[in-house]
């Protein structure tokens, strides 16, 4: 299995140093390192079971949209969006409901990873469609529970749920499944993620609205839009998607059971009647790729570390014989 790792903040050896770990946690949330570790375990298991014929993307960014999909597996049996969760405990997955079970009582979770995984599959589906690629089968969302301490009560869940002891069987089912794509088609799908087509390269005429999935070099986002996009994508309770009742979206999914659109990126055109543009807030200045408050948190942590080291050195010198 070929692995294409596009995870941000990793060094040349695929590791996270302390500075990059802190920066990644500030940008993607405190649970980001744990999610990367869950991905690493899933990749190791899949790589042992799948020798060739499949390509696995890790945390690729879709075009210029700033949308990152955790794991995308592309092969002859289809396309799969994989979400590896490091959670443990007792959960229930019934339909699109997701939550914890405590003494038989169901409590909805703050983040519904079932819906999030399903929507990421829809995001990828739309991405390929806007690239002019017709898919022979829908993209399948799969939730992988990597921790043996996680127990899920399943009642027809909205996405495929695979427990930690069944990941090998999941990989074997891919190898014996119905052939959907041949090798040239698989390579073409991989190429669309690595090098998205620009509007001028697509056979179909472009839509009149700005496309979030176009190539960056064609018509890059203005600085103000990039700032607003980062604000949306870095919301504390979401990794890549935010549910909202507002229409600041480039597109909304039809048939969404929640009845609410999914914010993927900000739209430079206002959703107000008449389509007049909104007054944009000035872009926040980035320092070393971080917002001022992120840099402040990083500086505070560094000062605390220096203080601890100074106190430790003083105590060692004081108590030396």
C-alpha positions in Angstrom: 0.0 0.0 0.0 1.3 3.4 -1.0 1.1 6.0 1.7 1.1 9.7 0.9 1.5 11.6 4.2 0.6 15.3 4.0 0.1 15.9 7.7 1.1 19.5 8.6 3.9 20.3 11.2 5.6 16.9 10.8 9.4 17.0 10.3 11.3 15.0 7.6 11.2 11.9 9.8 7.5 12.1 10.3 7.8 13.2 13.9 6.4 16.1 15.9 8.9 18.2 17.8 7.7 20.2 20.8 7.3 23.5 19.0 5.3 21.9 16.1 3.2 19.9 18.6 2.2 23.1 20.5 1.5 24.9 17.2 -0.6 22.0 15.9 -2.6 21.9 19.2 -3.3 25.6 19.0 -4.5 25.3 15.4 -6.3 22.0 15.5 -7.2 21.4 19.1 -5.7 19.8 22.2 -6.7 16.3 21.0 -4.7 16.6 17.7 -1.6 14.6 18.8 -3.9 11.8 20.1 -5.7 11.7 16.7 -2.4 11.5 14.9 -1.3 8.6 17.0 -4.7 6.8 16.3 -4.0 7.4 12.6 -0.5 5.9 12.9 -1.9 2.7 14.4 -4.6 2.4 11.8 -2.1 2.9 9.0 0.2 0.3 10.4 -2.6 -2.3 10.6 -3.8 -1.5 7.1 -0.3 -1.6 5.6 0.2 -5.1 7.0 -2.9 -6.4 5.4 -2.9 -4.5 2.1 0.2 -5.0 0.0 -0.6 -3.2 -3.2 -3.3 -1.8 -5.3 -4.4 0.9 -2.8 -3.2 4.4 -2.0 -3.7 6.0 1.4 -3.7 9.8 1.9 -3.1 11.1 5.4 -4.5 14.5 6.2 -4.5 15.8 2.6 -5.8 19.4 1.9 -8.4 19.6 -0.8 -7.3 22.2 -3.3 -7.4 25.7 -1.9 -10.3 25.0 0.4 -8.2 24.5 3.6 -10.3 21.4 4.2 -8.3 18.5 5.6 -9.6 15.0 5.4 -8.0 12.6 8.0 -7.5 9.5 5.9 -8.6 8.8 2.3 -8.2 5.2 1.0 -8.4 4.8 -2.8 -8.3 1.4 -4.5 -10.0 -1.0 -6.9 -13.0 -1.6 -4.5 -13.8 2.1 -4.1 -13.0 5.3 -2.2 -13.2 5.4 1.6 -13.0 8.3 4.1 -11.6 6.9 7.3 -11.8 8.6 10.7 -9.6 7.0 13.4 -10.8 7.9 16.8 -8.7 7.5 20.0 -11.8 7.6 22.3 -12.4 5.0 24.9 -15.5 4.2 27.0 -19.1 3.2 26.3 -20.9 4.8 23.3 -24.0 4.3 21.3 -24.3 4.7 17.5 -27.9 4.6 16.4 -28.6 6.0 13.0 -26.9 9.4 13.0 -27.1 9.7 16.8 -23.8 9.5 18.7 -23.2 9.8 22.4 -22.1 8.1 25.6 -23.8 5.5 27.7 -23.7 5.8 31.5 -25.7 3.3 33.5 -27.8 2.7 30.5 -28.6 6.4 30.0 -27.7 8.0 26.6 -26.1 11.4 26.6 -25.5 13.0 23.2 -21.8 13.9 22.6 -20.7 17.4 22.0 -19.1 16.4 18.7 -21.0 13.9 16.6 -18.2 12.0 14.9 -20.7 9.9 13.0 -22.2 12.9 11.2 -18.7 14.5 10.9 -17.4 11.4 9.1 -20.4 11.2 6.8 -20.0 14.9 5.9 -16.3 14.5 5.2 -17.3 11.8 2.7 -19.7 14.2 1.1 -17.1 16.9 1.0 -14.7 14.6 -0.9 -17.6 13.5 -3.3 -18.3 17.2 -4.1 -14.5 17.8 -4.6 -14.3 15.1 -7.2 -17.5 16.2 -9.0 -16.1 19.8 -9.2 -13.0 18.3 -10.7 -15.1 16.8 -13.5 -14.6 13.3 -12.2 -17.6 10.9 -12.3 -17.4 8.3 -9.6 -18.7 4.8 -10.2 -19.8 4.4 -6.6 -20.5 6.7 -3.6 -17.6 7.4 -1.2 -18.0 5.3 1.9 -17.4 6.9 5.3 -15.8 4.6 7.9 -15.3 5.2 11.6 -12.4 3.2 13.1 -12.3 2.7 16.9 -8.6 2.1 17.5 -8.7 1.7 21.3 -9.7 -1.7 22.6 -11.2 0.1 25.6 -13.9 1.6 23.4 -17.3 -0.2 23.3 -20.0 0.9 20.9 -23.6 -0.2 21.0 -24.6 -0.1 17.3 -28.1 0.1 15.9 -27.9 0.7 12.1 -25.3 3.4 12.4 -25.2 6.1 9.6 -21.6 5.2 8.8 -19.7 2.0 8.8 -18.2 1.4 12.3 -15.1 -0.9 12.7 -13.9 -1.9 16.1 -10.2 -2.3 16.9 -10.2 -6.1 16.7 -12.0 -6.0 13.3 -9.6 -3.6 11.4 -7.8 -6.6 9.8 -11.1 -8.1 8.6 -12.1 -4.7 7.2 -8.8 -4.6 5.2 -9.4 -8.2 4.0 -12.9 -7.3 2.8 -11.5 -4.6 0.6 -9.2 -7.0 -1.1 -12.0 -9.5 -1.8 -14.7 -6.9 -2.6 -16.2 -6.1 -6.0 -13.9 -4.3 -8.4 -15.2 -0.8 -9.0 -12.1 1.0 -10.4 -9.3 -0.3 -12.6 -5.7 0.8 -12.0 -5.7 3.7 -14.5 -8.8 5.1 -12.8 -7.3 4.8 -9.4 -4.3 6.7 -10.6 -6.5 9.4 -12.0 -8.3 9.8 -8.7 -5.1 10.1 -6.9 -3.8 12.6 -9.4 -6.9 14.8 -8.8 -6.1 15.1 -5.1 -2.4 15.7 -5.7 -2.9 18.1 -8.6 -6.5 19.5 -8.8 -7.6 20.7 -12.2 -7.9 24.4 -12.7 -11.1 25.8 -14.1 -9.5 26.3 -17.5 -8.6 22.6 -17.6 -12.1 21.3 -16.8 -14.3 20.2 -19.7 -17.4 21.6 -18.1 -18.0 25.3 -17.8 -17.4 26.7 -14.3 -20.2 27.7 -12.0 -20.7 31.4 -11.5 -19.8 31.2 -7.8 -16.2 31.0 -6.6 -15.0 27.4 -6.2 -13.3 26.5 -3.0 -11.6 23.5 -4.6 -9.9 25.3 -7.5 -6.1 25.4 -7.8 -4.4 28.0 -5.7 -2.3 29.4 -8.6 -5.3 30.3 -10.7 -7.2 32.8 -8.5 -5.9 32.8 -4.9 -8.2 33.9 -2.1 -7.8 37.5 -1.0 -6.0 38.1 2.3 -9.3 39.0 4.0 -10.9 35.8 2.9 -8.0 33.7 4.0 -8.2 35.2 7.4 -12.0 34.5 7.7 -11.4 31.0 6.4 -8.8 30.3 9.1 -11.2 31.6 11.7 -13.9 29.2 10.6 -11.6 26.2 10.1 -9.9 26.7 13.5 -13.1 26.8 15.5 -12.5 25.0 18.9 -15.2 22.4 18.5 -14.5 21.2 15.0 -11.6 19.7 13.0 -12.7 20.7 9.5 -16.4 21.2 9.5 -18.8 23.5 11.4 -22.5 23.2 11.5 -24.3 26.6 11.4 -27.6 28.1 10.5 -26.0 30.9 8.6 -25.4 30.7 4.8 -21.7 31.8 4.7 -20.9 28.8 2.6 -19.7 28.0 -0.8 -22.2 25.3 -1.1 -24.7 23.4 1.1 -25.4 19.7 1.0 -28.9 18.7 -0.3 -30.7 16.1 1.7 -28.8 16.8 4.9 -30.8 15.2 7.7 -29.8 18.0 10.1 -31.5 20.6 7.8 -28.5 22.9 8.3 -25.8 23.7 5.8 -22.2 22.7 6.5 -19.7 25.5 6.6 -16.6 24.4 4.7 -15.0 27.7 3.7 -16.2 31.3 3.8 -17.9 32.6 0.7 -16.7 36.0 -0.6 -20.3 36.7 -1.8 -22.9 37.5 0.8 -25.9 35.3 1.2 -28.1 38.4 1.6 -30.8 39.1 -0.8 -29.4 40.7 -4.0 -26.0 39.1 -3.5 -24.3 42.3 -2.4 -20.9 41.7 -0.7 -20.7 42.0 3.0 -18.3 44.4 4.7 -15.3 42.3 5.5 -13.3 42.6 8.7 -9.7 43.4 8.2 -7.4 40.4 8.2 -5.6 39.6 11.4 -1.9 39.9 11.1 0.0 36.6 11.4 3.3 36.4 13.1 5.4 33.3 12.3 2.3 31.7 10.8 0.3 32.2 14.1 -2.2 34.6 15.4 -1.1 37.0 18.1 -3.0 35.1 20.9 -1.5 31.8 19.7 2.0 33.3 19.9 1.2 34.7 23.3 0.2 31.3 24.6 3.4 29.8 23.2 5.5 32.5 24.7 3.8 32.0 28.1 4.5 28.3 28.0 8.1 29.0 27.1 8.5 31.4 30.0 7.0 28.9 32.4 9.4 26.3 31.2 12.4 28.7 31.7 11.2 29.5 35.2 10.9 25.8 36.1 14.4 25.1 34.7 15.8 28.0 36.7 14.2 26.9 39.9 15.4 23.3 39.4 18.9 24.5 38.7 18.9 26.7 41.8 17.7 23.8 44.0 20.3 21.5 42.6 23.1 23.9 43.4 21.7 24.6 46.9 21.6 21.0 47.9 24.9 19.8 46.3 27.3 18.5 49.0 
